[in-house]
Amino acid sequence: MNILFAIILIYVKIVAKLGGKMADIITIGSATMDVFVECDDANIVSVRKKDHSTDFMSYPYGSKLEITDFDTQVGGGGVNTAVNFANLGFSTGAIFKVGDDIYSKGLLSFFKDKNIDLNSVIQDKSDSTGFSIILTSFEGDRTVLAHRGANAHIRRSEIDFEAIKNAKFLYIAPLNGDSNRVLDDIVKYAKENNTYVCFNAGTTGIKKGFGYLSKILALADVVVMNKEEATMATGIYLRPDTKDVKYSNEPIHPDLKDMFNKLKISDYQVIVITDGKNGAYAYDGKHYYYCKPFDGPVTSTLGAGDAFASTFCAGMNKFDRDICKALAAGSINSSSVVSKFGATQGLLNFDEIVKKMGENPEYKAEIVG
């Protein structure tokens, strides 16, 4: 093991263990070094079909273009959500996997002042740390070029199950590649030990098919997906308006209801589907809920989904399972994140979120069905 890496890892573990307490929340997910690139010459091209449309980011082919802005930051679902939970005041531990390289050193150094328990971090000197290039558009949205590295190679034998057993709840961020093989065991073990499970499904797991995914969905207390992931998981597409039928005039799209009904397998579950700038929806088996986005400037949308999903799960704990308040809290924190250039730069604590709720009494999630 590289000596400098070993010193950094020992340091952050000693800091994390001060106080001798087990983490209330354990997150598991990816950890990456992210390079943000913004270029004013980027174009957005929309391709529309009868039943759906797709947007592409494009650059002039064969050209050498000037970079307008550039930055390097730590990211990944496991990192972003751990930082958010800690910032919200929870005792937090993280499970992620890195290599032994220059990127792992920078990543571990990032945690020195974050008060996050890294005793369960996995380091493999034979693997490479995850690395991403984020291409940001003039609208603030982004396309991510991701090298998964060690994130895709988490093995069951490397998981700290004792930490999961002792936590109050487990947050599972999207896992990559072969790491999805550990999902069944992790979720089953958490439920057997009464650890509350919040599951943010990723495309790799979804692509394994609904039969595989349903086993995990059945054990999760909260499930969060974006609309595209929900479509992929269920095979249900939201039909666009036609000259005869205006679905947009209904409180909630009937196809979205079908998605919820298919995704909700167990009675105790809350399912959340986010739809970017169109807001977020939730379903608890009795009611459908809707929360519009919280207004604010958009610099970069990277980290918005992680901020929303983890804040919603934290909000369910903070607000005694009040779905409307949890949705509003998630949207407010997500809005703050997208106002900054980085996945964790704009994160708010609960006092700041509650203050914004008080300053904007008209902003509330509502029951729509």
C-alpha positions as CSV (number, residue, x, y, z in Angstrom):
1,M,0.0,0.0,0.0
2,N,1.3,3.5,-0.8
3,I,2.6,5.1,2.4
4,L,1.0,8.4,1.9
5,F,-2.4,6.8,1.2
6,A,-2.0,4.7,4.3
7,I,-1.3,7.8,6.4
8,I,-4.3,9.6,5.0
9,L,-6.6,6.6,5.6
10,I,-5.4,6.1,9.2
11,Y,-5.9,9.8,9.9
12,V,-9.5,9.9,8.7
13,K,-10.3,6.7,10.5
14,I,-8.9,8.0,13.8
15,V,-10.9,11.2,13.4
16,A,-14.1,9.3,12.5
17,K,-13.7,7.1,15.6
18,L,-13.5,9.9,18.1
19,G,-16.4,9.6,20.5
20,G,-16.6,5.8,20.0
21,K,-20.1,5.9,18.6
22,M,-21.5,3.7,15.8
23,A,-23.0,5.5,12.8
24,D,-26.7,6.0,12.8
25,I,-26.7,6.1,9.0
26,I,-24.6,4.0,6.7
27,T,-24.4,4.8,3.0
28,I,-23.1,2.5,0.3
29,G,-22.4,3.7,-3.2
30,S,-19.8,5.0,-5.6
31,A,-16.9,7.4,-4.9
32,T,-15.2,9.3,-7.8
33,M,-13.0,12.2,-8.6
34,D,-15.0,14.4,-10.9
35,V,-13.7,16.8,-13.5
36,F,-16.2,19.5,-14.5
37,V,-15.9,20.9,-18.0
38,E,-18.0,23.8,-19.4
39,C,-17.7,24.8,-23.0
40,D,-19.7,27.6,-24.6
41,D,-19.5,25.8,-28.0
42,A,-21.6,22.9,-26.7
43,N,-25.0,22.4,-28.5
44,I,-28.2,20.8,-27.4
45,V,-29.9,18.8,-30.1
46,S,-33.5,17.5,-29.6
47,V,-34.7,14.4,-31.5
48,R,-38.5,13.8,-31.2
49,K,-40.6,10.8,-32.0
50,K,-44.3,10.4,-31.8
51,D,-44.2,8.9,-28.2
52,H,-41.1,10.5,-26.7
53,S,-38.1,12.8,-27.3
54,T,-34.4,12.7,-26.5
55,D,-31.9,15.5,-26.0
56,F,-28.2,15.2,-27.0
57,M,-25.2,17.4,-26.2
58,S,-23.0,17.9,-29.2
59,Y,-19.8,19.5,-30.3
60,P,-18.5,20.4,-33.7
61,Y,-16.9,17.2,-35.1
62,G,-13.1,17.3,-35.5
63,S,-12.7,20.7,-33.8
64,K,-10.5,21.8,-31.0
65,L,-12.6,23.9,-28.6
66,E,-11.7,26.2,-25.8
67,I,-12.9,25.2,-22.3
68,T,-14.9,28.0,-20.7
69,D,-14.7,26.7,-17.1
70,F,-12.9,23.8,-15.4
71,D,-13.0,22.4,-11.8
72,T,-12.1,19.1,-10.0
73,Q,-14.1,17.8,-7.1
74,V,-14.9,14.6,-5.2
75,G,-18.3,13.0,-6.1
76,G,-20.2,9.8,-6.5
77,G,-23.5,8.7,-5.0
78,G,-21.9,7.1,-1.9
79,V,-19.8,10.3,-1.2
80,N,-22.5,12.9,-2.0
81,T,-25.1,11.3,0.2
82,A,-22.8,10.6,3.1
83,V,-21.7,14.3,3.1
84,N,-25.4,15.3,3.0
85,F,-26.5,13.1,5.9
86,A,-23.5,14.3,8.0
87,N,-24.4,17.9,7.1
88,L,-28.0,17.3,8.2
89,G,-26.7,16.3,11.6
90,F,-26.7,12.5,11.4
91,S,-23.9,10.3,12.7
92,T,-22.8,8.9,9.3
93,G,-20.6,6.1,8.0
94,A,-19.8,5.4,4.4
95,I,-19.0,2.2,2.5
96,F,-17.3,2.7,-0.9
97,K,-14.3,1.3,-2.8
98,V,-11.3,3.0,-4.1
99,G,-7.9,2.1,-5.6
100,D,-4.4,3.1,-4.6
101,D,-3.6,6.0,-6.9
102,I,-3.5,9.8,-7.0
103,Y,-7.3,10.0,-7.2
104,S,-7.8,8.0,-4.0
105,K,-5.4,10.2,-2.1
106,G,-7.4,13.3,-3.1
107,L,-10.7,11.6,-2.3
108,L,-9.6,10.5,1.2
109,S,-8.1,13.9,1.9
110,F,-11.5,15.5,1.2
111,F,-13.0,13.7,4.2
112,K,-10.6,15.1,6.8
113,D,-13.1,17.7,8.1
114,K,-16.4,16.0,7.1
115,N,-17.0,14.0,10.4
116,I,-17.8,10.8,8.5
117,D,-16.8,7.4,9.7
118,L,-14.6,5.8,7.0
119,N,-13.8,2.6,8.9
120,S,-15.8,0.6,6.3
121,V,-14.1,2.1,3.3
122,I,-12.6,-0.6,1.0
123,Q,-9.2,0.0,-0.7
124,D,-7.8,-2.2,-3.4
125,K,-4.3,-1.4,-4.6
126,S,-4.9,-3.6,-7.7
127,D,-7.9,-1.5,-8.9
128,S,-8.3,2.1,-10.0
129,T,-10.4,4.8,-8.3
130,G,-13.5,5.9,-10.1
131,F,-13.1,8.9,-12.3
132,S,-15.7,11.1,-14.2
133,I,-15.7,13.9,-16.7
134,I,-18.8,16.0,-16.4
135,L,-19.7,18.1,-19.5
136,T,-22.0,20.9,-18.4
137,S,-24.4,22.6,-20.8
138,F,-25.4,26.3,-20.9
139,E,-28.7,25.2,-19.4
140,G,-27.0,23.8,-16.4
141,D,-27.7,20.1,-17.2
142,R,-24.9,17.7,-17.8
143,T,-23.6,14.6,-19.6
144,V,-21.2,12.4,-17.5
145,L,-18.4,10.3,-19.0
146,A,-17.8,7.8,-16.2
147,H,-14.9,5.3,-15.5
148,R,-16.4,3.1,-12.8
149,G,-13.1,1.6,-11.6
150,A,-13.2,0.1,-8.1
151,N,-16.9,1.2,-7.8
152,A,-17.9,-1.7,-10.0
153,H,-16.0,-4.4,-8.1
154,I,-17.4,-4.4,-4.5
155,R,-17.5,-8.0,-3.2
156,R,-19.6,-9.4,-0.4
157,S,-16.6,-10.4,1.6
158,E,-15.5,-6.7,1.6
159,I,-18.8,-5.4,3.1
160,D,-18.8,-4.3,6.8
161,F,-22.1,-6.0,7.7
162,E,-21.6,-5.2,11.4
163,A,-21.8,-1.5,10.6
164,I,-25.1,-2.1,8.7
165,K,-26.4,-4.1,11.6
166,N,-25.7,-1.4,14.2
167,A,-27.0,1.5,12.0
168,K,-30.6,2.9,12.3
169,F,-30.9,3.0,8.6
170,L,-29.0,2.1,5.4
171,Y,-29.0,4.3,2.3
172,I,-28.1,2.5,-0.9
173,A,-27.0,4.8,-3.7
174,P,-26.8,3.4,-7.3
175,L,-24.1,0.7,-7.5
176,N,-22.1,-0.1,-10.7
177,G,-21.3,-3.2,-12.6
178,D,-20.6,-6.4,-10.6
179,S,-21.2,-4.5,-7.3
180,N,-24.9,-5.0,-7.8
181,R,-24.4,-8.7,-7.0
182,V,-24.1,-7.7,-3.3
183,L,-27.5,-5.9,-3.2
184,D,-29.6,-8.9,-2.4
185,D,-27.5,-9.9,0.6
186,I,-27.1,-6.3,1.9
187,V,-30.9,-5.5,1.8
188,K,-31.9,-8.9,3.2
189,Y,-29.3,-8.6,6.0
190,A,-30.5,-5.0,6.8
191,K,-34.1,-6.0,7.1
192,E,-33.3,-9.1,9.2
193,N,-31.6,-6.7,11.7
194,N,-34.3,-4.1,11.6
195,T,-32.3,-1.5,9.8
196,Y,-34.5,0.9,7.8
197,V,-33.6,0.8,4.1
198,C,-33.7,3.6,1.6
199,F,-32.9,2.4,-1.9
200,N,-32.0,4.7,-4.8
201,A,-32.1,2.4,-7.8
202,G,-29.5,2.8,-10.5
203,T,-29.6,1.8,-14.2
204,T,-27.2,-1.2,-13.8
205,G,-29.5,-2.9,-11.3
206,I,-32.6,-2.0,-13.3
207,K,-31.2,-3.5,-16.5
208,K,-31.1,-6.9,-14.7
209,G,-34.8,-7.0,-15.1
210,F,-37.9,-6.5,-12.9
211,G,-37.7,-10.0,-11.5
212,Y,-34.3,-9.3,-10.0
213,L,-35.2,-5.7,-9.0
214,S,-38.5,-6.7,-7.3
215,K,-36.7,-8.8,-4.7
216,I,-34.9,-5.7,-3.5
217,L,-37.9,-3.4,-3.9
218,A,-39.9,-5.7,-1.7
219,L,-37.5,-5.2,1.3
220,A,-36.8,-1.4,0.9
221,D,-38.8,1.0,3.1
222,V,-38.2,4.0,0.7
223,V,-37.5,3.6,-3.0
224,V,-36.4,6.6,-5.1
225,M,-36.1,6.6,-8.9
226,N,-36.1,9.3,-11.5
227,K,-38.7,9.1,-14.3
228,E,-36.3,7.5,-16.8
229,E,-35.3,4.8,-14.3
230,A,-38.9,4.1,-13.4
231,T,-39.8,3.8,-17.1
232,M,-36.9,1.4,-17.6
233,A,-37.9,-0.7,-14.5
234,T,-41.6,-1.0,-15.3
235,G,-41.6,-0.8,-19.1
236,I,-44.3,1.9,-18.7
237,Y,-44.0,5.1,-20.8
238,L,-45.8,8.4,-20.0
239,R,-47.9,9.0,-23.1
240,P,-47.7,12.6,-24.4
241,D,-50.7,14.9,-24.9
242,T,-52.6,14.4,-28.1
243,K,-55.2,16.6,-29.8
244,D,-57.9,14.5,-28.2
245,V,-56.4,13.7,-24.7
246,K,-54.6,16.2,-22.5
247,Y,-52.8,14.1,-19.8
248,S,-51.0,17.3,-18.6
249,N,-54.3,18.7,-17.3
250,E,-54.7,15.8,-14.9
251,P,-53.3,16.1,-11.3
252,I,-51.2,13.0,-11.9
253,H,-50.5,11.2,-15.2
254,P,-52.4,7.9,-15.3
255,D,-49.2,6.2,-16.6
256,L,-47.3,7.5,-13.6
257,K,-49.9,5.9,-11.3
258,D,-49.3,2.6,-13.1
259,M,-45.6,3.0,-12.5
260,F,-46.2,3.5,-8.8
261,N,-48.5,0.6,-8.5
262,K,-46.0,-1.7,-10.2
263,L,-43.0,-0.5,-8.1
264,K,-44.8,-0.6,-4.7
265,I,-44.6,-4.3,-3.7
266,S,-44.9,-4.1,0.1
267,D,-47.5,-2.2,2.2
268,Y,-45.0,-0.3,4.3
269,Q,-43.1,1.2,1.4
270,V,-43.0,4.8,0.1
271,I,-42.1,5.1,-3.6
272,V,-40.8,8.4,-5.0
273,I,-40.4,9.3,-8.7
274,T,-38.5,12.5,-9.6
275,D,-39.0,14.3,-12.9
276,G,-36.3,16.9,-12.9
277,K,-37.6,20.4,-13.6
278,N,-41.2,19.1,-13.4
279,G,-40.9,18.2,-9.7
280,A,-41.3,15.0,-7.7
281,Y,-44.1,12.6,-6.9
282,A,-44.6,10.0,-4.1
283,Y,-47.0,7.2,-3.3
284,D,-47.6,5.5,0.0
285,G,-50.4,3.1,-1.0
286,K,-53.1,5.5,0.1
287,H,-52.3,8.8,-1.6
288,Y,-50.3,10.3,-4.4
289,Y,-48.2,13.3,-3.5
290,Y,-46.6,16.1,-5.7
291,C,-44.0,18.7,-5.0
292,K,-43.0,21.3,-7.6
293,P,-39.3,22.3,-7.8
294,F,-38.1,25.0,-5.4
295,D,-37.3,28.1,-7.4
296,G,-33.6,29.1,-7.7
297,P,-30.7,29.6,-10.2
298,V,-29.3,26.5,-12.0
299,T,-25.5,26.3,-12.4
300,S,-25.1,22.5,-12.6
301,T,-27.6,19.7,-12.0
302,L,-24.9,17.2,-10.9
303,G,-25.7,15.9,-7.4
304,A,-29.3,17.1,-7.5
305,G,-30.7,13.6,-7.5
306,D,-28.4,12.5,-4.6
307,A,-29.3,15.6,-2.6
308,F,-33.1,15.1,-3.1
309,A,-33.2,11.4,-2.4
310,S,-31.0,11.4,0.7
311,T,-32.7,14.5,2.1
312,F,-36.1,12.9,1.5
313,C,-35.0,9.8,3.5
314,A,-33.6,12.0,6.2
315,G,-36.8,14.1,6.2
316,M,-38.9,11.1,6.7
317,N,-37.0,10.6,9.9
318,K,-36.9,14.2,10.9
319,F,-40.5,15.0,10.2
320,D,-42.0,11.7,11.6
321,R,-42.8,10.2,8.2
322,D,-44.6,13.4,6.9
323,I,-44.2,12.8,3.2
324,C,-45.2,16.3,2.2
325,K,-42.5,17.9,4.4
326,A,-39.9,15.3,3.3
327,L,-40.6,16.1,-0.3
328,A,-40.4,19.8,0.2
329,A,-37.1,19.4,2.2
330,G,-35.6,17.3,-0.6
331,S,-36.6,19.8,-3.2
332,I,-35.2,22.8,-1.2
333,N,-31.9,21.1,-0.7
334,S,-31.7,19.9,-4.3
335,S,-32.4,23.5,-5.5
336,S,-29.5,24.8,-3.3
337,V,-27.2,22.2,-4.7
338,V,-27.9,23.0,-8.4
339,S,-27.2,26.7,-7.6
340,K,-23.5,25.8,-7.1
341,F,-20.8,24.2,-9.3
342,G,-20.4,20.9,-7.5
343,A,-22.4,18.0,-6.1
344,T,-22.0,18.9,-2.4
345,Q,-21.2,22.7,-2.5
346,G,-24.7,24.0,-1.9
347,L,-25.9,21.4,0.7
348,L,-28.1,22.9,3.5
349,N,-28.5,21.7,7.1
350,F,-32.0,21.1,8.5
351,D,-32.1,24.5,10.3
352,E,-31.5,26.2,6.9
353,I,-34.1,24.0,5.2
354,V,-36.7,24.7,7.9
355,K,-35.9,28.4,7.7
356,K,-36.5,28.4,3.9
357,M,-39.8,26.6,4.6
358,G,-40.8,29.4,7.0
359,E,-39.7,32.1,4.6
360,N,-41.8,30.5,1.8
361,P,-45.0,29.4,3.5
362,E,-46.8,29.0,0.1
363,Y,-44.2,26.4,-1.0
364,K,-45.6,23.0,0.0
365,A,-46.0,19.5,-1.4
366,E,-49.7,18.4,-1.8
367,I,-51.8,15.3,-2.0
368,V,-53.0,15.0,-5.6
369,G,-54.9,11.7,-5.6
